[in-house]
Amino acid sequence: MRFAISIPQFVADGEFDPAAFRAYVQRAEALGFHSGWTQEQILGTMPHLSPLVTMTYAAACTDTLRLGCSVFVTPLHNPVHLAKHLSSLDQVTRGRLEVGIGTGGKRRPFAAFGVSAEGLVSRFTEGLQVMRELWTQPSVTFDGRFWQLEDAGMEPKPFQKPGPPVWFGGSHPNALARAVRLGDGFFGAGSSTTAKFAEQVQIVRKANPDFPIAKRVYIDVDDNGDAARRHVAEGLFSIYGTNALQDVAVAGTPEECVRGVQEVADAGAEMILFTPVRDQAGQMERLAAEVMPRVS
């Protein structure tokens, strides 16, 4: 079992604290977390730092902590630019990058990014193919539906060969099959219940029994279980704008959280990404001391 932790990104204008951020990621590294993860939210009223910038800053503050984003909505990106950014980040981190990708669904504001929702899955898979060819081939000639390259090279390649691990998000059976076919791992969403995640794991395992599986878990640990559940409800509402997602989180006393996290592990998660909804530094300490040692 590996444990990961979310990196602070919800920062209002003028409130970023470099010393506190540096202390957080260095403490995550010292506590033995496998990786620190960001999320991508380009548009929205909630302040949210760019995942690429946040990971780059975190990389400069750490030595061994792996760094990831779950997930980049890749159809909103030019795959050539994204391949370059990710390859560069993998180089400067000496191979500590993890990459999560997803289609984002058809309700995204595609017109704001100069693209159409038409052919969403094709755009997604073709973009990944472009990135991987640029990461592995000395020269790329590509005649696709959305992108065309002729004798195009990109250097340097990623530090990790043939490239950083690519985790797929998604929940539809077709998306799960695509993850096994094209990805290096499946990352269950934080907005999925443990029961729903268990169903997704069964689909993935049927296709490939050895496929790596992870899950994001929104969590709050408090000596007062009711207070923890209230914190989670408030936190999820601030993120998603709905009260309908309280059942997806693990919240309560340390004992209750151990049971909830163990259920996620028993459902098939080999890596669990803890995402506290408040007091991230304090919650990280409690998770490392009171929850992680008791989950197998």
N, C-alpha and C positions, 0 to 999 in steps of 0.2 A: 504494500500500500504506500502510495506517495501522496503527499499533501502539498497543495499550492495555496497562495493567498492573493487576494486582489490588491492592486497597487492604487493608492489614492489618486483619483482623477476629478472628483467633483469639487472644483475650486472656483469660487467667484472672482470677479474682476479685482485684481490687486491683492488677493488673499493667499497666493501661493507662498508657502514658507519653505525655502530651500533647505534649511537646517533640519526641520521636522521631517521633510520628505526623505532626505538622506539618512536620517536616523531610522526611519521606518524600514526602508529597504535593506539597510545594513543589519538591522535587528532581525528581519525575516531570514536573511542569509545565515545569521548566527544561530537562529533557532532551528535550522535544518530544513526549512521549506525547500521543496524541489524547484519551485518556480514562482514568479510573480506575474500576474496577468492584468491586462488592460481590457477595456471594451471600446467599441467605436460608436459614437453618436455625433454625427457632423452637424445636423440641424436640430434645433429644439431650444426651449427656454431654460432648461436646466443646465447650469454651467458644467462643461465637460471638456477636459483637456484632450488633445489629439493623442491617440495611442502611440503613434510613431515617435512623437516628441517625448511623451512620457517614458516610453521604453528606453529611448536613447539617454535621457537624463538618468534613469535608474541604472543603466549599464555603466555609466561613468562613476556611479557611487558604489558599485559592487564588483566582486571578482568571480563568484561561482554561481550566483543565482541565475537560473534560466529565466527568460523573459518572453511573454507571449501576448497575443491579442485574440480574444474570443468574442466576436469574430469580426474580421474585415468583411464588409458587404462588397464583395469584389465586382459585381456588375456596375457599381457606381464608380469604379476606378479604371483608369487606363492601365492595362496589365503590364505595359512596357515600363511606365513610371513606377508602378508598384513593385515590379520585379527588381528594378534598380534600387529602390529604397530598402527593400528587404535584404537584398544581397549585400548592400553596404552595411546595414545594421548587423548582419550576421558576421561580416568581417570584423567590425570594430568591437564586437562582443566576443570574438574568437570562438564562434560557433555556439552561442547560448540562446539562439532564437527559436521560438516555436510560433507557428502561424496557424490561426484558425480562420476559416473562410465559410461563407454562407451566401445564399442568394438574396436574403433579406425579404423575400416575398413580394408580391405584386403591389402592395400598398405603399411602397416607398415612393418618395417624390422624385421619380426618375427625371422629369423634365428639368428640375433644378440642376441636374448634373449633365444635361445635354444628351441624355440617352432615353431610349424607349423601353417600356416593360415588355414589348413584343419580343418573343424569343428569349425570355429571361434565362431559362436553363441552358440553352445553347450558348448564350453570351457568357454565362458562368463557367461552363466546361471549356469553352474555347479560350477564355481568358487564362484559365489555369494551365492549359496546354502551352499557350504563348510563354507564360512565366517559366514553366519547367524547361522548355526548349532553350530559352535564353540563359537559364541557370546551368545547362549541361552541354550545349552545343557550341562549338567555336564559331559557327556561322549558321544563321537561321533564315531559311526561305519558307514563308508561310502564306498560304492563300486561303484565308478563312472567310466565313460569312461576315464577320465584324472587323477583323484586323488582317492586314497584309504586310508582310515584311519580305525584303529581298536582300540576301547576303548580309544580314544584320548580325553584328556581334555585340556582346555586352560583357565588359570586364570591369572589375573582377567578378568572378563567379562567387557564389556563397562559400563561406569557410567550410560549412558542413557539406559533404558530398553524398548524394547528388544535389542536396539542398536541405533547407530546414524542414523538420517534420510538419506536415500539413494536416491539421485536424478539421474535420467537417462538422458543421452544425446541421440542424434540421430535425424534423420529427415525422414527416410523411414517410410511409414505407418506401416510396421511390427515392426519397432523399437518403434514406438509410442504405439502400442498395447502392446508390451512387457513391456514398461515403466509402463503402467497402471496396468498390471497384476502382476508385480514383484516389482515395485518400490514404493517409498513414494512421488515422485514428478517428474515433467518433467522440464528440463532445456534447453530452446532454445539456440542455438548456436549464438555466436556473428557474425559468418559468414553468418547468415540467415537474409534476409531483413524482415522488419516488415510485409510486405504482406505475405511472405512465412510463417513466424511465426504464423500469424493469421490462415492460413490454417491448420497448425499443431495443433493449439489450438482447432479448430473445431473437429478434429479427436479424440483428447484426451477427450474433453468434451462430445462427443457422447458416449464414452465408460464409462466415470465416470464424472458426472457434478461437483463433488466436489474435483477433483484431484488437488493438489497444482501445480502451474505453475510459472516458473521464466524465465527470459531471460537476457543474457549478452548483453550489449549495449556498443559498442565502441563509444567514445564521445569526443568532444572537444568544449569548450566554449570560445569564443573570441569576443571582441567588434567589431572586423572586421570579418564579416562572411566568406569572401573569404579566409582570413588567416586561419580560423578554418578548412575550407574544405581542404586547402592545407596541414595543419598539419595532418589531418586524413589520407589523401592519402599517405603521407610520412610514417606515422606510420604503416598503414596496409601493405604497401609494405615491410617494414622492418620485419614485423611479418610473412607474408604469401608469400612474394616474387612475388607478382602479383599486377597489377593495376586494376584487375577486381572486386574488392570488395568495391569500394568506396560507393556504394549505400546501404551497410549494416549499415553504421555508422550514428549517429546523430551528426551534426556539424553546427556551426553557431553562431549567436548572442544569448544572453540569451533567447530572445523571440522565436527564431527559435528552440533552444534546448528544451524549454518547450513544444512547439508543437510536436516536434519529439518524446520526451519521453512520452507525453500524448497519442500519437498514439500507442506506445508499450503497455501502460497500458490499453488502450481501446481494444487492440487486445486480451487481456486476461492475461497479466503478473501481478501476485500478488506480485512478488518481482523482482526488476530490479537491476542487477549487473552492475554498472558503471565501465567501463574500459578505463580510459584516455590513450591516446597514447603518451603523453609527459607531463612534469611538473606535476607529479601525485599529489604532495602536493598542489600546487596552484589550479589545476583543482578541487580537492576535496573540497577546500574552496568555490570555485565559485558554484559548484553543490549544496552544502549545503545551500548557501545563496541565489542563484538566480534561481535555477531550482526546487529543491525538494519541497519547500513550495508551489509551484504553480501547482503541479501535484497531481491529485486525483485518 
